[in-house]
Amino acid sequence: MASVPAITLNNGVEIPQLGFGTFQIPPQETRETTLAALKAGYRHIDTAQMYGNEEEVGEAVRDSGLDRGDVFVTSKLDNGAHAYDDALRAFEGTMEKIRLDYLDLFLIHWPLPDRGDFVETWKALEEIYRSGRVKSIGVSNFQPHHLRRLLDGSVVVPAVNQIEVHPYLTQDAVRSFGAEHGIATEAWSPIAQGKVLDDPTLVRIAERVGKSTAQVTLRWHLQRGDIVFPKSVTRRRIEENFDLFDFELTEGDIGEINALNRDERTGLDPDRFNG
């Protein structure tokens, strides 16, 4: 089984660069799907309070037979719990559902700039971090101006920023800001919900290396240094999305894929979305 590279976060914690996403996986399918991912070799599972499947993710981790320390588990704060005390209570709710001794990473899911002060929300996460019940804390969907405000008013620098990234939305400015401040980038919607899979450039590269366009796209993420977690509910695709470590893209390939950028989102705009 291939060994997934790890990235060392700004607090020394190591995170597997390839993970498994559980967004939009119904709770009744989450346990078995997550177990299939763990069997395929994934050791990084991403969930969130708003996904409604934290309980089943916890069941899969416990039932996998793997040591807890061998599986990296992330969850994210619900948008309705941004007040300081609400955030603390919401984290307790996650721990009651997921039934693990600790989380590896806990994120603010959205900045929600017009719905309260995310700096105060971050202070709650800092308190959770100090408690030792989460190994790292971070944010999701934050733009550079959100991050600047957060850094000005906080003690702990976010370990990661989880944002939409794919060949049609390369997010160079956000990724560069993160790199300058020691904030790792995690990529959600890594294949643009399938929109990039018929792109002629990706098709041509995939034919040359003998891989699928999804595999080429995921490999592009990895070689750019981002953390990525594709999602699927079919065993074949779960396994295919893990099969990324027996080929490499050339610098020319990376450049060609970078050039596909259209600044085109498949999801919500963090500057406009307020829950």
C-alpha positions as CSV (number, residue, x, y, z in Angstrom):
1,M,0.0,0.0,0.0
2,A,1.3,3.4,-1.0
3,S,2.6,5.7,1.8
4,V,0.9,9.1,1.7
5,P,3.2,12.1,2.1
6,A,2.7,14.2,5.2
7,I,2.9,18.0,5.6
8,T,4.2,19.4,8.8
9,L,1.9,22.2,10.1
10,N,3.1,25.3,11.8
11,N,2.8,23.7,15.2
12,G,4.8,20.6,14.3
13,V,1.8,18.3,13.8
14,E,1.9,16.1,10.7
15,I,-1.1,15.9,8.4
16,P,-1.5,13.3,5.6
17,Q,-1.5,15.2,2.3
18,L,-4.2,13.0,0.8
19,G,-7.5,12.6,2.8
20,F,-11.0,11.5,2.3
21,G,-13.9,14.0,2.3
22,T,-17.4,13.3,3.6
23,F,-19.3,16.3,2.3
24,Q,-22.8,15.3,1.1
25,I,-22.4,11.7,2.1
26,P,-25.6,10.8,3.9
27,P,-25.2,9.7,7.5
28,Q,-26.5,6.2,6.8
29,E,-23.8,5.7,4.1
30,T,-20.9,7.4,6.0
31,R,-19.7,4.6,8.2
32,E,-19.3,2.0,5.4
33,T,-17.9,4.6,3.0
34,T,-15.4,5.8,5.5
35,L,-14.4,2.3,6.4
36,A,-13.9,1.6,2.7
37,A,-11.6,4.6,2.5
38,L,-9.6,3.6,5.5
39,K,-9.3,0.1,4.0
40,A,-8.0,1.6,0.8
41,G,-5.2,3.4,2.7
42,Y,-6.6,6.8,3.6
43,R,-5.5,8.0,7.0
44,H,-7.1,11.4,6.9
45,I,-10.9,11.9,7.2
46,D,-12.6,15.3,6.9
47,T,-16.1,16.0,8.3
48,A,-18.0,19.0,9.7
49,Q,-20.9,19.7,12.0
50,M,-23.1,20.9,9.2
51,Y,-22.5,17.6,7.2
52,G,-24.5,15.8,9.9
53,N,-22.3,12.7,9.8
54,E,-19.7,13.2,12.6
55,E,-21.2,10.3,14.6
56,E,-20.7,7.9,11.7
57,V,-17.2,9.1,11.0
58,G,-16.3,8.4,14.6
59,E,-17.9,4.9,14.3
60,A,-15.8,4.1,11.3
61,V,-12.6,5.3,12.9
62,R,-13.3,3.2,16.0
63,D,-14.4,0.2,14.0
64,S,-11.5,0.3,11.6
65,G,-9.1,-1.6,13.9
66,L,-6.5,1.2,13.4
67,D,-4.8,2.9,16.2
68,R,-6.4,6.3,16.9
69,G,-3.0,8.0,16.4
70,D,-2.8,6.6,12.9
71,V,-6.0,8.5,11.6
72,F,-6.1,12.2,11.2
73,V,-9.7,13.5,11.8
74,T,-11.0,17.0,11.1
75,S,-14.3,18.7,11.8
76,K,-15.6,22.2,11.4
77,L,-17.7,24.6,13.4
78,D,-21.3,25.1,12.4
79,N,-22.2,28.6,11.0
80,G,-24.8,29.1,13.7
81,A,-22.3,28.8,16.6
82,H,-19.9,31.7,16.0
83,A,-20.5,33.4,19.4
84,Y,-17.7,32.6,21.8
85,D,-19.8,30.4,24.2
86,D,-21.8,28.9,21.4
87,A,-18.5,27.8,19.7
88,L,-17.4,26.1,22.9
89,R,-20.7,24.3,23.3
90,A,-20.7,23.3,19.6
91,F,-17.2,21.7,20.0
92,E,-18.6,19.7,23.0
93,G,-21.4,18.5,20.8
94,T,-18.9,17.3,18.2
95,M,-17.0,15.4,20.8
96,E,-20.1,13.8,22.1
97,K,-21.1,12.7,18.6
98,I,-17.8,11.6,17.3
99,R,-16.8,9.8,20.5
100,L,-13.0,10.1,20.0
101,D,-10.6,11.3,22.8
102,Y,-9.5,14.2,20.7
103,L,-9.7,15.8,17.2
104,D,-6.6,16.4,15.1
105,L,-8.0,19.5,13.5
106,F,-11.0,21.8,14.1
107,L,-11.9,24.7,11.8
108,I,-14.1,27.7,11.6
109,H,-16.1,26.7,8.5
110,W,-16.9,30.1,7.1
111,P,-15.8,33.7,8.0
112,L,-19.4,35.0,7.8
113,P,-18.2,38.6,7.8
114,D,-21.6,40.2,8.4
115,R,-22.7,37.7,11.1
116,G,-20.6,38.5,14.1
117,D,-16.9,38.7,14.8
118,F,-14.8,35.7,13.6
119,V,-11.9,36.9,15.8
120,E,-14.0,36.2,18.9
121,T,-14.9,32.8,17.4
122,W,-11.2,32.2,16.9
123,K,-10.5,33.0,20.6
124,A,-12.9,30.1,21.5
125,L,-10.9,27.8,19.2
126,E,-7.7,29.0,20.9
127,E,-9.2,28.0,24.2
128,I,-10.1,24.6,22.9
129,Y,-6.6,24.2,21.5
130,R,-5.1,25.0,24.8
131,S,-7.2,22.3,26.4
132,G,-5.4,19.7,24.4
133,R,-8.6,18.2,23.0
134,V,-7.7,19.3,19.5
135,K,-4.2,19.0,18.1
136,S,-4.5,21.9,15.7
137,I,-7.0,24.6,14.8
138,G,-7.6,26.4,11.5
139,V,-10.0,28.1,9.2
140,S,-11.9,27.4,6.0
141,N,-12.9,29.7,3.2
142,F,-10.9,32.7,4.5
143,Q,-9.6,35.2,2.1
144,P,-6.4,37.2,2.7
145,H,-8.2,40.2,4.2
146,H,-10.1,37.8,6.6
147,L,-6.7,36.2,7.5
148,R,-5.0,39.6,8.1
149,R,-7.8,40.6,10.5
150,L,-7.6,37.3,12.3
151,L,-3.8,37.4,12.6
152,D,-4.0,41.0,14.0
153,G,-6.3,39.9,16.8
154,S,-5.1,36.4,17.7
155,V,-2.3,34.5,19.4
156,V,-2.4,31.2,17.5
157,V,-1.7,31.3,13.8
158,P,-4.2,29.0,11.9
159,A,-2.6,25.8,10.9
160,V,-4.6,25.5,7.7
161,N,-7.0,27.3,5.5
162,Q,-9.4,25.0,3.7
163,I,-10.6,26.6,0.4
164,E,-12.0,25.7,-2.9
165,V,-9.1,24.9,-5.3
166,H,-9.1,23.2,-8.7
167,P,-7.7,23.9,-12.1
168,Y,-10.4,26.4,-12.9
169,L,-9.9,28.2,-9.6
170,T,-6.2,28.0,-8.7
171,Q,-6.4,30.5,-5.8
172,D,-2.8,31.7,-6.2
173,A,-3.3,34.8,-4.0
174,V,-4.8,33.0,-1.1
175,R,-2.3,30.2,-1.3
176,S,0.6,32.6,-1.5
177,F,-0.7,34.5,1.6
178,G,-1.0,31.2,3.5
179,A,2.6,30.2,2.5
180,E,4.0,33.6,3.6
181,H,2.4,33.1,7.1
182,G,2.9,29.4,7.6
183,I,-0.7,28.5,6.9
184,A,-1.1,25.3,4.9
185,T,-3.7,25.2,2.1
186,E,-6.3,22.4,2.0
187,A,-8.3,22.1,-1.3
188,W,-12.0,21.3,-1.3
189,S,-13.9,20.6,-4.5
190,P,-10.6,19.5,-6.0
191,I,-12.0,18.4,-9.3
192,A,-14.6,21.2,-9.5
193,Q,-17.5,18.7,-8.9
194,G,-16.4,16.9,-12.1
195,K,-16.4,20.0,-14.3
196,V,-12.7,19.7,-15.1
197,L,-12.7,16.1,-16.1
198,D,-13.4,16.6,-19.8
199,D,-10.9,19.5,-20.1
200,P,-8.8,18.8,-23.3
201,T,-5.5,19.7,-21.5
202,L,-6.2,17.2,-18.7
203,V,-7.4,14.6,-21.1
204,R,-4.2,14.9,-23.1
205,I,-1.9,14.7,-20.0
206,A,-4.0,11.7,-18.6
207,E,-3.6,9.8,-21.9
208,R,0.2,10.3,-21.8
209,V,0.7,9.2,-18.3
210,G,-1.9,6.4,-18.4
211,K,-4.1,7.7,-15.7
212,S,-7.6,9.2,-15.4
213,T,-8.2,13.0,-15.6
214,A,-9.3,12.8,-11.9
215,Q,-6.0,11.2,-10.9
216,V,-4.0,13.8,-12.9
217,T,-5.9,16.6,-11.2
218,L,-5.4,15.2,-7.8
219,R,-1.7,14.7,-8.5
220,W,-1.5,18.3,-9.6
221,H,-2.8,19.3,-6.2
222,L,-0.3,17.1,-4.4
223,Q,2.7,18.4,-6.4
224,R,1.7,22.0,-5.8
225,G,2.0,21.2,-2.1
226,D,-1.6,21.4,-1.1
227,I,-3.6,19.0,1.1
228,V,-6.5,17.4,-0.8
229,F,-9.4,15.2,0.0
230,P,-11.5,13.8,-2.8
231,K,-15.0,12.4,-2.0
232,S,-16.7,9.4,-3.5
233,V,-19.2,6.8,-2.3
234,T,-18.1,4.1,-4.7
235,R,-15.3,1.7,-3.7
236,R,-13.7,1.8,-7.2
237,R,-13.4,5.6,-7.3
238,I,-12.3,5.7,-3.6
239,E,-9.5,3.3,-4.6
240,E,-8.7,5.1,-7.9
241,N,-8.5,8.5,-6.1
242,F,-5.9,7.0,-3.7
243,D,-3.8,5.6,-6.6
244,L,-1.7,8.7,-7.1
245,F,1.8,7.7,-6.1
246,D,3.2,5.7,-9.0
247,F,3.5,8.7,-11.5
248,E,4.6,12.3,-11.5
249,L,3.6,15.3,-13.6
250,T,6.3,17.3,-15.3
251,E,6.9,21.0,-14.6
252,G,5.4,21.6,-18.0
253,D,2.2,19.7,-17.1
254,I,1.9,21.7,-13.9
255,G,2.2,24.9,-15.8
256,E,-0.3,23.9,-18.4
257,I,-2.8,23.0,-15.7
258,N,-2.2,26.2,-13.8
259,A,-3.0,28.1,-17.0
260,L,-6.5,26.7,-17.0
261,N,-7.5,29.1,-14.2
262,R,-10.7,31.0,-14.8
263,D,-11.4,32.2,-11.3
264,E,-14.5,30.1,-11.6
265,R,-16.2,28.9,-8.4
266,T,-18.4,25.8,-8.0
267,G,-19.2,26.8,-4.4
268,L,-20.1,30.0,-2.5
269,D,-18.1,33.2,-2.4
270,P,-16.7,33.7,1.1
271,D,-17.1,37.5,0.7
272,R,-20.8,37.2,0.1
273,F,-21.9,34.1,2.0
274,N,-23.2,34.9,5.5
275,G,-24.9,31.6,6.4
